[in-house]
Amino acid sequence: LTSFDGTVADVTERKRQEERLQRSEQIALAANQSKSEFLANMSHEIRTPMAAILGYADVLLGHLEDPDNRNCVMIIKRNGEHLLSLINDILDLSRIEAGKLSVDAESVPLPRLVGDIQSLMQVRADEKNVDFQVEFEGRVPQSIETDPTRLRQVLINLIGNAIKFTDEGKVRLKVRFMKGADPPVVEFSIVDTGIGISKEQQDRLFKPFSQGDASVTRKYGGSGLGLAISQRLIEMMDGEMSLESELGEGSTFFVRLPVHSVEGIELVTPDLVKQPSRPEELLAETPKLDCRVLVVDDRRDVRHISQHFLEKAGAKVDTAEDGQQGVDAAVQARDSGHPYDLIVMDMQMPVVDGLQATALLRSAGIDWPIIALTADAMKGDRDRCLNGGCDDYLSKPIDHIKLVSMVANYTQEMDVRELVERRYLRANQLQQKIEREGRARS
């Protein structure tokens, strides 16, 4: 070898840049993880005390007869719900920006969803003497694929705004199926005869913490988060949201959600019946229970409130303050020949948390239904609960009417064998997903 040709290059700076880039990426990932943990803790630490405040307000309303005392408690409850709504808005926006909020589509009966919203919003409309009605324009799908919680959140926000900004007149929720659109869509339009919005103000409405006018903010209040969150949620559901308004004439907000498959779709002409709207009417319609329930939660207030409403519905209730106590109580009940019919399990507890306790119970051969209680802070909370062996979940603050209805469903309507088969199916799907992800990485 007498000679060779080649190029010598100093790559020191390039390597330094690569190392700096890797460090920056690691710092960003760590910061994102810290933000996620902060959101989870904030949600749990704020929403859990609110659950106690609102829950005990409901307990008092069930015992008080004097109108003045009932009015005082209603003021506490109403302001507590307003504070909770503000907390939820801030957390939702943070979760969206952190990529930690997801939408979970499922088959949702459309007329029932709209009827539930009508029942809830009728209370607010009656308080302001605003005429609120729901109109179905023609036949609509019997069911649609969407996230019912998030769609309900958006429609309640829009209708709530319409009622808030309408001092006299009417508010309408109109629903129609636009089969000829490409793709076909279900359109919700919220029409009001309120103060309206100028063209200049409309451009700012969908930005976080922005509102139309400072004088309007002073008069009507609000955080300026609801519309920004609603628009992002609708976009996450592949839909669109728009606005038409004239100052002094009222506003119309449109929400359009695509119907991706119309094959075999059942169209119906809904017959809306006004639902009970007052708390005492709703409580009167909650199902009666005849079962044994174990409530496991580290917060004494949450345990006692849940116990109160379940026992009021007819259940026999025991409580435990952490996951290990819950497991011990469940195993002892089974071995003594007096098993529980259902367990309500908080997910975030000391000693042994809810997921660990659920795993221990399933390993011990206990197949009773388990309802998870979660602060609902992070993307994937629902999947973690169901993948961990729970059968359903409720987010805090607990809707105790919903809790009683859910307990009734699992103890009166559902067969344990069906639940076991559902868990096996979910476990197989999870295993297949893990295997696919493993093959993709390799």
N, C-alpha and C positions, 0 to 999 in steps of 0.2 A: 504494500500500500504506500504510494508515493504522495498522493494528494486526495482531497475530497472537497466537495462544494457543500455549503450549508449556510444557515442564517442563525445568528445568535441574538436573542431578544431578552430584555430584562422584564420579567413578568411580576416583579416584586409589587409594584403599585396595583396591578390588576388583582393580585392575590389579597392585598390589603383591602381593596374595594369589596371583594367577595366576602371577606371576613366581616367587614363593617355591615354589609347588607344582611348577612346571616344573623349578626347580633341584633340589628334593627328589627328583623323579622321575629326573633325570639322575644325581644322586648314587647313588640306589638301583640304577640300571642299571649304573653304573660299578662299584659294590661287588659286584654279582652277577657281572659279567664277571671281576672280580679273583678272586672265589671260584672261578669255573669254571676259570680259568687255574691257580690254586693247586692245585685238585683234580687237574687233568691232570698238573702237574709232580710233585706228591706221589706219584701213582700210578706214574708212570714211574720216579722216582728211588728209590722204595722197592721196588717189585716187581721191577725189573731186577736189583739185587743178590741178592734172594731167589731169582731164577731161577738165578743162578750157584751159590748155596749148595746148593739142592735138586738142581740138575743134576749137580754134582760128587759129591754124596752118592750119586746113582744110579750114576755112573761107578765110584766106589769099591766099591759093592756088587757090581758086575759083575766085580771083580778079587779081592776078598777071600774067603778060604776059612776062616780062623780064626774060630770062633764068637764069641770075645770081641771081636775087631776089628769083625766085622759088627754085633754088638750096639751097640758104641759109635757106629758110623755110623748105625744105625737110630735111636738116641736123638737124634743131630744132626738127622736128617731129620724125625723126628716133631715135635721142638720147632720146627724151621723151618716146618713145615706149620701148626703151631698159631699161630705168630707171623703167618704169612701170612693165616691165617683171621681173626685179630683185625684186621689191617690192612684186609682186604677188608670186614669188617663196618663199621668206622669210615668207610671211603670210601663204601660203599653207602648208609649212613644219611645222610651229607653230600650225596650225589648226589640221593637221594630228596627231601631237604628243599630242595635248590636247584632241583628240577625238572629235573635233568640225567640222570636214569636212566629208560630206556624199556624196555618189553617188546616183543619182536619175535615175533609169532605165526607159526608154520609148521606144516605137517603132520608130526606126530610119531608113530612107531609105539609105541603104548602098551606092549605086552608087552616090547619091547626096552628101552624107557626104564626100566621097573621092574626088568628083569633086570640092567641096568647098575648100578642103585642097590643091588640085592641083593648083587652081587659086591663092590662097594666097602665096604658096611657090614658084610659078613660078617667082614671082617678085624678090625674093632673089636669085634664081638661075640665072636669067638673069643679075642681077647686078654683079655676079662673073663669068659670061660666063660659067656656069656649065650646062651640058646637064641634065635636069630633066624630067623624064617621069613616068607615072603611067601605070602599066600593071595588067590586070585581068587575072589570070590563070584559064581558064575554067569558068563555071557558078558559080555564088555566090547568096546568099539569097538576095531577093529584099529588105528586111528589117531585122534588128536584134534588140534585146532588150538590150539596153545599155544606159549609160549616155553620150549623144552626146558631151556635153561640155568638160567632162574629157577625153573622147577618143580623141577628136580633140586636146586637150592640149598635150596629150602624143605624138601623131603622129607629130604634128607641132614641138615639142621639138626635137624628134629624126631626123626628116627630116632637121630641122634647123641645128642641129649638123653635119649631114652628109654633108650639103652644106658648112658649115663653115670650116670643116676639109678637104675639097676636093678642091685643087687649080687647078687641071686639071683633066678632065675625066668626069664621069657621076654619077648621083644619081638616083636610081630607088625605087619607092614604088610599091611593088608587093602584090596583094591580091588574096587569094585562100580560097576555102571552103573545109575543110578536113572532109567529111561526114563519112568516115570510122573510124575516131578516136573515142575514148570513154572517155568523150562525144564528139560529133562532135564539131569542132571549126572553127572559121574564123581566118585565119592567115594573119597578116600584116608583111611583111619583108621589111626593109629599107636597101638597098644595096648601098655602095659607093666605089669609087676607091681612097679614100683619104689616109691619113698618116698611118692608122692602129693603133693597140694597142697591146703592148706586153702582154704576159701571166701575168707577175708580176703586170702590171698596171691595168689589168682587175679586179683583186680582190678588188681594191680600188674604182672603178668607181661608185658603187652604194651606197657608204657611203656619207652622207651629208657633203658638203664643201670640198669633195675630188675630185682631178682631176688626170689625168694620169701622167703628168710630168710637173715639174715647168717651163721648157723651153717652153712647149706647152702653158701653161697658160699665159706666158708673150707674146707670139706671137698672140694667138687667143682670149685671154680673157675668161670671164665666171666666174660664181660664184661657180660652182661645185654642184649645187642643183638640176638641171633639171632631171638628171637620177635617183637620189634617190627618188624624188617626183613621177616621172613617174612609177617607179617600185611599189611604194606603192599604187598608184592609180589603176594600173592594178590588183594588189592583191585584192584591195577592190572590184573590179568588177569580182572576182573569176577567173581571168585570170593569165597568166604567161608571163614573159619577160626574154629573154636570148640573148646571144651575141656570135658571132663567128668572130674572127679577127686575122689577121697576120700583124705584124709590117711591114709597107711599102707596103702592098698589099691591104689595105682597110678593111672595116668592114661590118658586117650584123647584124642588131638588129631584133629580132623576137618578135612580140606581138601576143599572142594567146588568144582569148576570146571564152568561151564555148557557144554553141547554145543548150539550155536545151531541147527544143522541136522542132523536125523536122516534126511533123505531120502538113500537110497542108502548109508547107513552100514553097514559090514560088521562084524558081531558075531562074535567068536571066543572059544573056550575055550582060554586060553593053557596051554602045558605048559612050565613053568619048569624049565630045567636049570641046576643050580648052575654058575656061571661060575668060571674060575680067579681066585683072589683074591690070590695072592702075586705080588710083582713079577717074580720069575724065571719064573713060569708065564705072565704076561702078555707078557714080553719074548720068550718062546719062540714065542708065537703071532703076533707082529708079522710083517707081510708082508715078503718079500724084494724088494729093489730092484735094478734093472738100468738105471740112468739117470744123466745128468749133471745136477748141481744146483749153482746159485750161491746162496750164503748172503750176504746183505748186511746188516750190523749194525755200528754204531759201537762196541759193547761187545765187546772181545776175548773175554771169558769166554763170552758168549752164542754168538759165532761158533764157538768151539772145541767147546762142548758140543753144539751142533746138528750140527756136522761129525762129531763122534765117533759120535753115534747113527745118523746117516744112512749113514756109511761102514760102521758095524757091520752095517747092514741090506743093504749091498751097493752103495750108490750111490758114484759118483765126485763129489767135492765140491771146489769152489773157493770162496774167500771174498773179500769186499771190505768196507772199513771205512766207506764212506759212499756216498751215492746216485750221485755222479758216477763214482766208481771202479766201481760196479756197472754203470752204463750203458756205460762204456768197455769193461769186460770182456765184457758181453753182445754188444755190437756187434762186437768183435774176434773172439769165438767164432763168431758167425754168418758173418762175412766170411771166416774161415779154413776154413769148411766143417765145423766141429766145434761145432755149436750146443748150448746147454743144453736140457734137457727141461723144466726148471722153475726158477723163481727164488723164494727165500724172502727177503722184503723187510721190514726194520724200517721203521716209519712215521716215527719221531722221531729224525732224525740231523742232524749238522751239514753244512755245505757245500751239499748237495742232499738234501732229505728224501725219504722214501719215496714220497709222492704225486707230487712233482715228478719223481722218477726214473721212476716208472711212466708218467707222461704222456710223458716223453721216449722211453721204450722203445716205447710204443704209436705215437707219431709216427714212429718209425724203422721201423715195420712189423714189430716183434717181437710175435708172437702167443702165445708160450709162456705157460703158466699162471704166475700170480704169486700167492703166498700172503703176505698181509700179517701182520706181527707188530705188535701194538698193546698198549699198557698198559691198554686198555679202560676209560679213565677217564671219558669223557664220553658223554652222550646223542648219538647220531648217529655215533659212531665207526665202527660197522659199515657204515652207509650211505655214509659218506665214503670208506671203503676200496673198496667195490664200485662206487660211482659214479665213483671215480677211475681205474678200469680194472683193479683187482685181481679175482681170481676167488674168493678165499676168505680167511679170516683166522683167526688164533689169538691168544689173549690171553696175556700173560706173567703168571707164569712158564710157560714152554712145557711142555706135556705131550708128552714126546718120543715116547711110544707113539702118541699121536694125530697128531703131526707125520709120523711114518713112514707111518702109515695114510693120511693125507691125500695125501702125495706119491705113494704107490702108487696111490691112486684116480685122481689127475689124470694120471699117466704111463702107467697100465696100462688104465684103464677109460674115461676120457673122451677124446673126439675133439676135436682143436683146432678143427675147423669148428663143432662144437656150442658150444664156448666162445665163439668169435667171434660166433655168432648170439645167444648169451645176452647178450653185452656190448652188441651193437647194440640188442637189445630193451630192455635197462635204460637205455641212452642215450635212446631214444625216449620211454620212460616218464618219465624225468627232464625231458626237453624239454617234454613235455605238461604236467607238473606246474608247471614254471616259467611257461609261458604262461598256465595257469589262475590262478596266483597274481598274475601281472601284470594280467590282466583284472579280478580281484577288487579289486586296489588302485586301478585306474583307474575 
